Amino acid sequence: MKTIIVLAMHGALPDDFPRHELDMFFSLRAQFKRATPEERSQLEEQLRTLERRIRTWPRTAANDPFYAASQAIGTELSRLTGREVIVAFNEFCAPDVGEGLELAVQRGARRIIVLTPMLTRGGDHAEKEIPAAIEHARQRYPEVTFVYAWPFADKAIARFLADQIARFDISERVL
């Protein structure tokens, strides 16, 4: 059974995206959140167009170091697991999580493991948005198994953080 990993990252804005378009995007997004249903229908297309422009903006290590680092993590995760990894994003970058899941299905996955490095419970991306994208994909592809490898165990997070502290705590090292 072919398994593909979808690594669901947060996403960041590219440094060189036109400022006036970003201002318009965030203004429209704020208006959309407080708009009536009738007003929302008028704003929706404009907001969707700007969001797509932001998500598909060409990314480099110079204009979006978060994107470049996300790709590097995906590459290393693929090397460590021996599985194809598709890096997807909750916001600001493409592909979005739903598109990443779709891409995995198109590439022949029969099992998709979705993982996010968002360690702490309580965030909308990890607790609501990613599960919603997975559920939507499950409805479209009932023959595919979707596994959401989240949440992380508190003890595993603490161990990871303690190991990171040890890397930098030179007072504990023997020189």
CORLINMO-V655539 format. One record per residue. RES is the residue in three letters. SS is DSSP state (H for helix, E for strand, L for the rest). PSI is psi in degrees with one decimal (999 if undefined). D_LAST is the distance of its C-alpha to the last C-alpha in Angstrom with 1 decimal. Layout:
((RES,SS,PSI,D_LAST) (RES,SS,PSI,D_LAST))
This chain:
((MET,L,124.3,48.8) (LYS,L,126.1,47.0) (THR,E,131.6,44.2) (ILE,E,141.0,42.9) (ILE,E,132.4,40.2) (VAL,E,114.8,41.0) (LEU,E,108.9,37.9) (ALA,E,101.7,39.3) (MET,E,167.9,37.4) (HIS,L,-63.8,38.4) (GLY,L,149.6,39.3) (ALA,L,162.0,39.3) (LEU,L,141.7,41.8) (PRO,L,140.4,41.6) (ASP,L,-26.7,41.1) (ASP,L,13.5,44.2) (PHE,L,139.1,46.7) (PRO,L,125.1,49.7) (ARG,H,-42.0,49.3) (HIS,H,-31.1,53.0) (GLU,H,-36.1,52.8) (LEU,H,-45.2,49.8) (ASP,H,-42.8,51.6) (MET,H,-42.0,54.7) (PHE,H,-51.0,52.7) (PHE,H,-32.4,51.1) (SER,H,-46.4,54.5) (LEU,H,-39.6,56.3) (ARG,H,-41.2,53.8) (ALA,H,-42.8,54.3) (GLN,H,-42.2,58.1) (PHE,H,-41.5,58.0) (LYS,H,-32.4,56.2) (ARG,H,7.1,59.0) (ALA,L,157.2,61.9) (THR,L,162.7,64.9) (PRO,H,-38.0,65.3) (GLU,H,-44.1,67.9) (GLU,H,-35.3,65.6) (ARG,H,-42.0,62.7) (SER,H,-31.6,64.8) (GLN,H,-33.0,65.4) (LEU,H,-22.7,61.7) (GLU,H,-48.5,60.3) (GLU,H,-43.0,61.0) (GLN,H,-44.6,59.7) (LEU,H,-44.1,56.5) (ARG,H,-40.7,56.1) (THR,H,-45.7,56.7) (LEU,H,-40.3,54.1) (GLU,H,-43.0,51.5) (ARG,H,-38.9,52.1) (ARG,H,-42.3,51.8) (ILE,H,-48.0,48.4) (ARG,H,-35.2,47.2) (THR,L,7.4,48.3) (TRP,L,136.2,47.1) (PRO,L,130.1,45.3) (ARG,L,140.6,41.5) (THR,L,169.9,38.9) (ALA,L,-28.0,35.2) (ALA,L,-42.2,36.4) (ASN,L,-13.9,39.0) (ASP,L,79.9,37.3) (PRO,H,-28.0,33.6) (PHE,H,-43.2,33.9) (TYR,H,-47.4,36.4) (ALA,H,-42.6,34.3) (ALA,H,-37.5,31.2) (SER,H,-42.6,33.6) (GLN,H,-40.2,34.8) (ALA,H,-40.6,31.4) (ILE,H,-43.2,30.6) (GLY,H,-41.4,34.0) (THR,H,-45.4,33.3) (GLU,H,-39.9,30.0) (LEU,H,-39.4,31.8) (SER,H,-43.6,34.6) (ARG,H,-44.0,32.3) (LEU,H,-34.8,30.7) (THR,H,-18.4,34.0) (GLY,L,17.8,36.3) (ARG,L,153.6,38.7) (GLU,E,138.9,40.2) (VAL,E,129.3,38.8) (ILE,E,122.2,41.0) (VAL,E,125.0,39.3) (ALA,E,167.5,41.7) (PHE,E,146.1,41.7) (ASN,L,-37.6,43.2) (GLU,L,158.8,44.2) (PHE,L,-17.9,44.4) (CYS,L,158.8,43.6) (ALA,L,150.4,45.4) (PRO,L,155.0,45.9) (ASP,E,174.0,46.2) (VAL,H,-43.7,45.4) (GLY,H,-41.6,49.1) (GLU,H,-36.5,49.2) (GLY,H,-41.8,46.0) (LEU,H,-42.3,47.6) (GLU,H,-43.7,50.8) (LEU,H,-41.2,49.0) (ALA,H,-42.7,47.4) (VAL,H,-45.3,50.9) (GLN,H,-29.5,52.4) (ARG,L,8.3,49.8) (GLY,L,11.7,51.0) (ALA,L,136.2,48.6) (ARG,L,-15.4,50.2) (ARG,E,131.8,47.1) (ILE,E,122.0,45.0) (ILE,E,120.0,41.8) (VAL,E,130.7,41.1) (LEU,E,143.1,37.6) (THR,L,143.8,36.3) (PRO,L,5.8,32.8) (MET,L,106.5,34.4) (LEU,L,-32.0,32.7) (THR,L,132.2,34.6) (ARG,L,157.4,38.1) (GLY,L,-8.7,40.9) (GLY,L,144.6,40.9) (ASP,H,-39.7,44.1) (HIS,H,-55.3,42.6) (ALA,H,-35.0,41.0) (GLU,H,-22.6,43.6) (LYS,H,-53.8,46.8) (GLU,H,-47.2,46.8) (ILE,H,-48.4,44.9) (PRO,H,-35.1,46.9) (ALA,H,-41.2,50.1) (ALA,H,-40.4,49.4) (ILE,H,-45.2,48.7) (GLU,H,-40.6,51.9) (HIS,H,-44.3,53.9) (ALA,H,-38.3,52.6) (ARG,H,-40.1,53.5) (GLN,H,-39.3,57.0) (ARG,H,-32.9,57.4) (TYR,L,72.4,55.8) (PRO,L,-17.8,56.6) (GLU,L,-9.0,56.0) (VAL,L,138.6,52.3) (THR,E,126.4,49.7) (PHE,E,127.4,47.4) (VAL,E,124.5,44.3) (TYR,E,106.6,42.4) (ALA,L,65.6,38.9) (TRP,L,149.6,38.4) (PRO,L,167.2,37.6) (PHE,L,147.4,34.1) (ALA,L,137.3,33.4) (ASP,H,-41.0,31.9) (LYS,H,-36.3,29.4) (ALA,H,-39.3,28.3) (ILE,H,-46.0,27.9) (ALA,H,-40.5,25.8) (ARG,H,-45.4,23.6) (PHE,H,-45.7,23.3) (LEU,H,-39.7,22.4) (ALA,H,-40.2,19.9) (ASP,H,-38.3,18.1) (GLN,H,-41.7,18.3) (ILE,H,-43.8,16.9) (ALA,H,-33.8,13.9) (ARG,H,-30.1,13.2) (PHE,H,-8.7,13.2) (ASP,L,84.9,12.0) (ILE,H,-19.5,8.6) (SER,H,-21.0,9.3) (GLU,H,-8.6,9.3) (ARG,L,148.0,6.1) (VAL,L,120.1,3.8) (LEU,L,999,0.0))
